[in-house]
Amino acid sequence: MIRLGKLTDYGLLLMCQVVRTRSRKNHTARELAKECHLPMPTVSKLLRILHQNGLLASQRGIKGGYVLARDPELIPITEIISALEGPFALTECSSDVAGLCDLEPSCPLKENQRVINQVVRSALARVMLSDLARPMQLTAIRDGKGNLVPITGAAIGRTQ
């Protein structure tokens, strides 16, 4: 199973909450913890990581807090995932780091794994934080020839 860690899930939730409540000038860890129903230490840790990775800007003082470092339309979710999980790779051999797997020198799937990794990463890179913060619905997919194949159903917000 391909799975994001719980901290990454919480980080995405926090970032979406910041987008949804952008009318507030700054977001404190305490407010975000309460709104997202997350423990304060976890929220503080995630905000620090997201700030260190340039996704949030912080302001100190009585009226301080966190704000998005860029518009949510300019933040791909892969950037948030990488900040919290590390380099994006579905398998050890699909990462850019050599020598993580003993089978790497003789693995017949290594190059295919890298292609699959790039396809998944590219698809996720097209999903922006602004998309994640509002309802999305898949309305079409591409077939093997690159043609869009419609899927029935109404779309809300930006469609993928």
N, C-alpha and C positions, 0 to 999 in steps of 0.2 A: 504494500500500500504506500502510495506517495502521500506524505502528510506534512503539513506545516506544524511547527511546535506551538504549544499553547501560548508562549510569550509572543510569538509572531502574530497569532490570532488576536491576542489582546492589543498588540501594537497597532494592527490594522483597525481595530475597533476604536482605539483612542484617536487615531488620525482622522477617522470618519466623524467622530464626535466633534473634533476641532473644526472640521469643514462645516458640519451642520449648524454649529453655533458661532459662526464667524462674525456675527454682529457684535459679539463681545470683543473688547479690545484684546484682552489677555485671558488665558485659561490657566488656572492654578491646578496643581496636582490634586489638591483636595477636592476641587469642584469636579474634575474629570473622574476621579475615583468614585465619587458619589453618583455621578450621572451614568457611569458605565458599570456600576456595581462590582468594582474591582478593588482588591486590597491596596491601601495607600502605598506600602513599600514596593509593590509590583509596579504601580503607576509611576512612582518616582524613578525607579530603575529604567523603565521603558522610555520615559521622557528624556532622561539623561542620554541614553543610547541614540534616540532619534535626533536629539540636539547635536550630539557629537558627530553624527553622520550628515549634518547639514539639512535635515528635513524640517526641523523646528528651529525657531530663533527664540531666545529668552531675554527677558528684561527683569532685572532685579529691583527690589524695593517694594513698598507698600502696594503699589498698583502694578506690580510685576506679574509675570507669568509667561506662558508660551504662546506663540503664534506660528502659523505656517511660514516657513522660510521662502516659499514660492507659491504661486497660484496652484490650486489643486489640479487644474487642467494640465500642469507641467510636471506633475509628480507621478511617474509610472509606479504601479504597485511592486514591480520587480525591485525598485530601489529601496522600498520599505522592507521587503522580504530579505534582500541582501544585507541590509543594515542589521537585521535581527538574527538572521540565520547564517550569514557568511556567504561566500560565493555560491551562486546558483548552479547546482548540479543535481541531476536526478540519480546518478550513480557515481561511484568514486572514479570510474574510468572516463566519465564524461566531463570531469572537471579539467581545468588547465594545469593541475598539479600532477606531475608524473610520479609513479612509484607508489601510489596508494593501494594498489591491488597486486598481489603476487602473480596473478594470471595475465596482467597487462601485456607483457612481451609477446604472448602467444594467443591472446584473445581474438577470436574471429568477429566478435560483436562490438569491439571498442569503437570503431569509426561510426558504425550505425548508432551506437549509444550517443555519441557526440552529436550526430545529426538530429536525433530525436530530442536531445537536450536543447539544442538551438531552436527547434520548432516550438517547443513548449515555452521556452524563454521569450521568443519573439511574440508569441500569442499573448503572454502575460504582460509584456512590455507595452502592448497597445491598450491595456486597461489602465486608465488614469485614476488617481485618488478621487477625483470628482465623479467618475463613473461608479466607483465602489460605494460612494456615500449616498447614492440614490438607487431606487429600484432599477434593475436591468432585466432584460429578457432577450434570450437568443432568438433571432428572427430568421437567420439563414446561416448556413455553413458552406464551406467550399468543398467541392468534390475533388477527386483525384486529378482532374484537368484544370482546376482553379476556378471553375464556374460556381457562382452562388446558387445554392439550392435552398429555396424558401422553406421555412418551418412555420406551420400555422400558429396563430396567436397574435394578440396585440402587443405592441412594444410600448414601454413606458420609459422615459428618459432616453439616454443615448443607447443605441442598439449595437450589438456586437455581431 
